[in-house]
Amino acid sequence: MHELGITRNIVSIVTEKAGGEPVRRVTIAIGKLSAVLPEAIRFCFDIVSQGTVVEGADLEILEIPGTAECRTCGTHFELEELYGRCPCGSVDITRLTGEELLVKHMVTA
């Protein structure tokens, strides 16, 4: 479960930015194509944050849909999987969104 390591990094980043202030809320963005499971991050968050300024904080997870642009016809469309096909049939696509994993915002006490 690579989400445990990812969650440790999230808590570390937030702890550093909080500068010793207790954190009440953390908002992260996870792309649907990132291979990171939001529920696994949520599960690990409470465990990993114990004993830190992040302990007890609410975790908000924004899921970013996967989108792409076809290099053949120029169509923008949603992707459900990392590798997809344009409605025109082409596999020559550029992924635009969905691979993100970002700490977007935090609220301290």
GUSEDO-491481 format. One record per residue: residue in one letter; x, y, z of N, C-alpha, C, CB in turn; residue number from 1. Coordinates in Angstrom, 1 decimal, decimal comma. Glycine has a CB too. Example, Ala and Ser with C-alpha at 12.3 -4.5 7.8 and 13.67 -1.06 7.14 Angstrom:
2
> res|nx|ny|nz|cax|cay|caz|cx|cy|cz|cbx|cby|cbz|n
> A|13,2|-5,7|7,8|12,3|-4,5|7,8|13,2|-3,3|7,8|11,3|-4,5|9,0|1 .
> S|12,8|-2,2|7,1|13,7|-1,1|7,1|12,9|0,0|7,9|14,1|-0,6|5,7|2 .
This chain:
109
> res|nx|ny|nz|cax|cay|caz|cx|cy|cz|cbx|cby|cbz|n
> M|0,8|-1,2|0,0|0,0|0,0|0,0|0,9|1,2|0,0|-1,0|0,0|1,2|1 .
> H|1,1|1,8|-1,2|1,9|3,0|-1,3|1,2|4,2|-0,7|2,3|3,3|-2,7|2 .
> E|0,0|4,2|-0,4|-0,8|5,3|0,2|-0,2|5,6|1,6|-2,3|5,0|0,3|3 .
> L|0,3|4,6|2,3|0,8|4,9|3,6|2,0|5,9|3,5|1,3|3,6|4,3|4 .
> G|2,9|5,6|2,6|4,1|6,5|2,4|3,6|7,9|1,9|5,0|5,9|1,4|5 .
> I|2,6|7,9|1,0|2,1|9,2|0,5|1,5|10,0|1,7|1,1|8,9|-0,6|6 .
> T|0,7|9,3|2,5|0,1|10,0|3,6|1,1|10,5|4,6|-0,9|9,1|4,4|7 .
> R|2,2|9,8|4,8|3,3|10,3|5,7|3,9|11,6|5,1|4,4|9,2|5,8|8 .
> N|4,0|11,6|3,8|4,6|12,8|3,2|3,6|14,0|3,3|4,9|12,5|1,7|9 .
> I|2,3|13,7|3,1|1,3|14,8|3,3|1,4|15,4|4,7|-0,1|14,2|3,0|10 .
> V|1,4|14,5|5,7|1,4|15,0|7,1|2,7|15,7|7,3|1,3|13,8|8,0|11 .
> S|3,8|15,3|6,8|5,1|15,9|7,0|5,1|17,4|6,4|6,2|15,1|6,3|12 .
> I|4,5|17,5|5,2|4,4|18,8|4,5|3,6|19,7|5,3|3,9|18,6|3,1|13 .
> V|2,4|19,2|5,7|1,5|20,1|6,5|2,1|20,5|7,8|0,1|19,4|6,7|14 .
> T|2,7|19,5|8,5|3,4|19,8|9,8|4,4|20,9|9,6|4,0|18,5|10,4|15 .
> E|5,2|20,8|8,6|6,3|21,8|8,3|5,7|23,2|8,1|7,2|21,4|7,2|16 .
> K|4,6|23,2|7,3|4,0|24,5|6,9|3,2|25,1|8,1|3,1|24,3|5,7|17 .
> A|2,8|24,3|9,0|2,0|24,8|10,1|2,8|25,5|11,1|1,3|23,6|10,8|18 .
> G|4,1|25,3|11,2|5,0|26,0|12,1|4,6|25,9|13,5|5,0|27,5|11,7|19 .
> G|4,2|24,7|13,9|3,9|24,4|15,3|2,4|24,7|15,7|4,8|25,2|16,2|20 .
> E|1,7|25,4|14,8|0,3|25,6|15,1|-0,6|24,4|14,9|-0,3|26,8|14,2|21 .
> P|-1,6|24,1|15,7|-2,4|22,9|15,5|-3,2|23,1|14,2|-3,4|22,8|16,7|22 .
> V|-3,4|22,0|13,5|-4,0|22,1|12,2|-5,5|21,5|12,4|-3,3|21,2|11,1|23 .
> R|-6,4|22,3|11,9|-7,8|21,9|12,0|-8,4|21,2|10,7|-8,7|23,0|12,3|24 .
> R|-7,9|21,6|9,6|-8,4|21,0|8,3|-7,3|21,0|7,3|-9,6|21,8|7,8|25 .
> V|-7,2|19,9|6,5|-6,3|19,7|5,4|-7,1|19,3|4,2|-5,2|18,6|5,7|26 .
> T|-6,9|20,0|3,1|-7,6|19,7|1,8|-6,5|19,3|0,8|-8,4|21,0|1,3|27 .
> I|-6,7|18,1|0,2|-5,8|17,6|-0,8|-6,6|17,3|-2,1|-5,1|16,3|-0,3|28 .
> A|-5,9|17,3|-3,2|-6,5|17,0|-4,5|-5,8|15,7|-5,0|-6,4|18,1|-5,5|29 .
> I|-6,7|14,7|-5,4|-6,2|13,5|-5,9|-6,8|13,2|-7,3|-6,5|12,3|-4,9|30 .
> G|-6,0|13,1|-8,3|-6,5|12,8|-9,6|-6,9|11,4|-9,7|-5,4|13,1|-10,7|31 .
> K|-8,0|11,2|-10,5|-8,6|9,9|-10,7|-7,6|8,9|-11,4|-9,9|9,9|-11,4|32 .
> L|-6,6|9,5|-12,1|-5,7|8,7|-12,9|-4,4|8,5|-12,1|-5,4|9,3|-14,2|33 .
> S|-4,3|8,9|-10,9|-3,0|8,9|-10,2|-2,7|7,6|-9,5|-3,1|10,0|-9,1|34 .
> A|-3,6|6,7|-9,5|-3,3|5,3|-8,9|-3,2|5,5|-7,4|-2,1|4,7|-9,4|35 .
> V|-3,8|6,6|-6,8|-3,8|6,7|-5,4|-5,3|6,6|-5,0|-3,2|8,1|-5,0|36 .
> L|-5,5|5,8|-4,0|-6,9|5,5|-3,5|-7,3|6,5|-2,4|-7,1|4,1|-3,1|37 .
> P|-8,3|7,4|-2,7|-8,6|8,3|-1,6|-9,0|7,7|-0,3|-9,8|9,2|-2,1|38 .
> E|-9,7|6,6|-0,3|-10,2|6,0|0,9|-9,0|5,4|1,7|-11,2|4,8|0,6|39 .
> A|-8,0|4,9|1,0|-6,8|4,5|1,7|-6,0|5,6|2,3|-5,8|3,7|0,7|40 .
> I|-6,0|6,8|1,7|-5,4|8,0|2,2|-6,1|8,4|3,5|-5,3|9,1|1,2|41 .
> R|-7,5|8,4|3,4|-8,3|8,7|4,5|-8,0|7,8|5,7|-9,8|8,7|4,1|42 .
> F|-8,0|6,5|5,4|-7,7|5,5|6,5|-6,4|5,8|7,2|-7,8|4,1|5,9|43 .
> C|-5,3|6,0|6,4|-4,0|6,2|6,9|-3,8|7,6|7,6|-3,0|6,1|5,8|44 .
> F|-4,6|8,6|7,2|-4,4|9,9|7,7|-4,5|10,0|9,2|-5,4|10,8|7,1|45 .
> D|-5,5|9,4|9,8|-5,7|9,4|11,3|-4,6|8,7|12,0|-7,0|8,8|11,7|46 .
> I|-4,1|7,7|11,4|-3,0|6,9|12,1|-1,7|7,7|12,0|-2,8|5,5|11,4|47 .
> V|-1,4|8,1|10,8|-0,1|8,8|10,6|0,0|10,1|11,3|0,1|9,0|9,1|48 .
> S|-1,1|10,8|11,5|-1,1|12,1|12,1|-1,0|12,1|13,6|-2,3|12,9|11,6|49 .
> Q|-1,2|10,9|14,2|-1,1|10,8|15,7|0,2|11,4|16,2|-1,3|9,4|16,1|50 .
> G|0,1|12,2|17,2|1,3|12,8|17,8|1,9|14,0|17,1|2,3|11,7|17,9|51 .
> T|1,2|14,5|16,1|1,7|15,6|15,3|0,7|16,8|15,5|1,9|15,3|13,8|52 .
> V|1,0|17,9|15,0|0,1|19,1|15,0|-1,1|18,8|14,1|0,8|20,4|14,6|53 .
> V|-1,1|17,8|13,3|-2,2|17,5|12,4|-3,2|16,5|13,0|-1,6|16,8|11,1|54 .
> E|-2,8|15,9|14,1|-3,7|15,0|14,8|-5,1|15,6|15,1|-3,1|14,5|16,2|55 .
> G|-6,2|14,9|14,7|-7,5|15,4|14,9|-8,1|16,3|13,8|-7,6|16,1|16,2|56 .
> A|-7,2|16,6|12,8|-7,7|17,5|11,7|-8,6|16,8|10,8|-6,4|18,0|10,9|57 .
> D|-9,5|17,6|10,2|-10,4|17,0|9,2|-9,7|16,9|7,9|-11,7|17,9|9,1|58 .
> L|-9,9|15,9|7,2|-9,3|15,7|5,9|-10,3|15,8|4,8|-8,5|14,3|5,8|59 .
> E|-10,2|16,8|3,9|-11,1|16,9|2,8|-10,3|16,5|1,5|-11,6|18,4|2,6|60 .
> I|-10,9|15,6|0,7|-10,3|15,1|-0,5|-11,1|15,5|-1,7|-10,1|13,5|-0,4|61 .
> L|-10,5|16,2|-2,6|-11,1|16,6|-3,8|-10,6|15,7|-4,9|-10,7|18,1|-4,2|62 .
> E|-11,5|15,0|-5,6|-11,1|14,1|-6,7|-11,2|14,9|-8,0|-12,1|12,9|-6,7|63 .
> I|-10,1|14,9|-8,7|-9,9|15,6|-10,0|-10,2|14,5|-11,1|-8,5|16,2|-10,1|64 .
> P|-11,2|14,8|-12,0|-11,4|13,9|-13,0|-10,3|13,8|-14,0|-12,7|14,2|-13,7|65 .
> G|-10,2|12,7|-14,7|-9,2|12,6|-15,8|-9,8|13,2|-17,1|-8,8|11,1|-16,0|66 .
> T|-9,0|14,0|-17,7|-9,4|14,6|-19,0|-8,2|14,5|-19,9|-9,8|16,1|-18,8|67 .
> A|-8,5|14,5|-21,2|-7,5|14,4|-22,2|-7,9|15,2|-23,5|-7,2|13,0|-22,6|68 .
> E|-6,9|15,5|-24,3|-7,1|16,1|-25,6|-6,6|15,2|-26,7|-6,5|17,5|-25,7|69 .
> C|-7,3|15,0|-27,7|-6,9|14,1|-28,9|-6,0|15,0|-29,8|-8,1|13,6|-29,7|70 .
> R|-4,8|14,4|-30,1|-3,9|15,1|-31,0|-4,4|14,9|-32,5|-2,5|14,5|-30,8|71 .
> T|-5,3|14,0|-32,7|-5,7|13,8|-34,1|-6,8|14,7|-34,4|-6,2|12,3|-34,2|72 .
> C|-7,9|14,8|-33,6|-9,0|15,6|-33,9|-9,3|16,8|-33,0|-10,3|14,8|-33,9|73 .
> G|-8,5|17,0|-31,9|-8,6|18,1|-31,1|-9,7|18,0|-30,0|-8,8|19,3|-31,9|74 .
> T|-10,4|16,9|-30,0|-11,5|16,8|-29,0|-11,0|16,7|-27,6|-12,3|15,6|-29,3|75 .
> H|-11,6|17,4|-26,6|-11,4|17,2|-25,2|-12,4|16,2|-24,7|-11,4|18,6|-24,4|76 .
> F|-11,9|15,3|-23,8|-12,9|14,3|-23,3|-12,4|13,8|-22,0|-13,0|13,1|-24,3|77 .
> E|-13,3|13,1|-21,3|-13,0|12,5|-20,0|-12,3|11,1|-20,2|-14,2|12,4|-19,1|78 .
> L|-11,3|10,9|-19,3|-10,6|9,6|-19,2|-11,0|8,9|-18,0|-9,1|9,8|-19,4|79 .
> E|-11,4|7,6|-18,1|-11,6|6,8|-16,9|-10,4|6,0|-16,5|-12,8|5,9|-17,2|80 .
> E|-9,5|5,8|-17,4|-8,3|5,0|-17,2|-7,1|5,8|-17,7|-8,4|3,6|-17,9|81 .
> L|-5,9|5,5|-17,2|-4,7|6,2|-17,5|-4,5|6,2|-19,0|-3,5|5,6|-16,8|82 .
> Y|-4,7|5,1|-19,7|-4,6|5,0|-21,1|-6,0|4,9|-21,7|-3,7|3,8|-21,6|83 .
> G|-6,3|5,8|-22,6|-7,7|5,8|-23,2|-7,6|6,0|-24,6|-8,5|6,8|-22,5|84 .
> R|-8,8|6,2|-25,1|-9,0|6,3|-26,6|-10,0|7,5|-26,8|-9,5|5,0|-27,3|85 .
> C|-9,8|8,3|-27,7|-10,7|9,4|-28,1|-11,9|8,8|-28,7|-10,0|10,4|-29,1|86 .
> P|-13,1|9,5|-28,5|-14,3|9,1|-29,2|-14,1|8,9|-30,7|-15,4|10,0|-29,0|87 .
> C|-13,1|9,5|-31,3|-12,8|9,3|-32,8|-12,1|8,0|-33,0|-12,0|10,5|-33,3|88 .
> G|-11,6|7,4|-32,0|-10,9|6,1|-32,1|-9,4|6,2|-31,9|-11,2|5,6|-33,4|89 .
> S|-8,9|7,4|-31,9|-7,4|7,6|-31,8|-6,9|7,4|-30,4|-7,0|9,0|-32,3|90 .
> V|-5,7|6,8|-30,3|-5,1|6,7|-29,0|-3,9|7,7|-28,9|-4,5|5,2|-28,9|91 .
> D|-3,8|8,6|-29,8|-2,8|9,6|-29,8|-3,4|10,8|-29,0|-2,4|10,1|-31,2|92 .
> I|-3,3|10,7|-27,7|-3,9|11,7|-26,8|-2,9|12,3|-25,8|-5,0|11,0|-26,0|93 .
> T|-3,2|13,5|-25,3|-2,5|14,1|-24,2|-3,3|14,2|-23,0|-2,0|15,6|-24,7|94 .
> R|-2,9|13,6|-21,9|-3,6|13,7|-20,6|-3,5|15,2|-20,1|-3,1|12,7|-19,6|95 .
> L|-4,6|15,8|-19,7|-4,6|17,1|-19,2|-4,7|17,2|-17,7|-5,7|17,9|-19,9|96 .
> T|-5,6|16,4|-17,2|-5,9|16,4|-15,7|-6,1|15,0|-15,3|-7,1|17,3|-15,3|97 .
> G|-6,0|14,8|-14,0|-6,3|13,5|-13,4|-5,1|12,8|-12,8|-6,8|12,6|-14,4|98 .
> E|-3,9|13,3|-12,9|-2,7|12,7|-12,4|-2,2|13,5|-11,1|-1,6|12,6|-13,4|99 .
> E|-2,9|14,5|-10,7|-2,5|15,3|-9,6|-2,5|14,6|-8,3|-3,4|16,6|-9,5|100 .
> L|-1,7|15,1|-7,4|-1,7|14,7|-6,0|-1,1|15,9|-5,3|-0,9|13,4|-5,7|101 .
> L|-1,9|16,8|-4,7|-1,5|18,1|-4,2|-2,1|18,3|-2,8|-1,9|19,2|-5,1|102 .
> V|-1,3|19,0|-2,0|-1,9|19,6|-0,7|-2,4|20,9|-1,2|-0,8|19,6|0,4|103 .
> K|-3,7|21,1|-1,2|-4,3|22,4|-1,7|-4,4|23,5|-0,6|-5,6|22,1|-2,2|104 .
> H|-4,7|23,1|0,6|-5,1|24,1|1,6|-5,0|23,4|3,0|-6,5|24,7|1,4|105 .
> M|-4,7|24,3|4,0|-4,8|23,8|5,4|-5,3|25,0|6,2|-3,4|23,3|5,9|106 .
> V|-5,9|24,6|7,3|-6,4|25,6|8,2|-5,8|25,3|9,6|-8,0|25,7|8,3|107 .
> T|-5,2|26,3|10,2|-4,6|26,1|11,5|-5,5|26,8|12,5|-3,2|26,7|11,6|108 .
> A|-5,3|26,5|13,8|-6,2|27,0|14,9|-5,9|28,4|15,1|-5,9|26,2|16,2|109 .
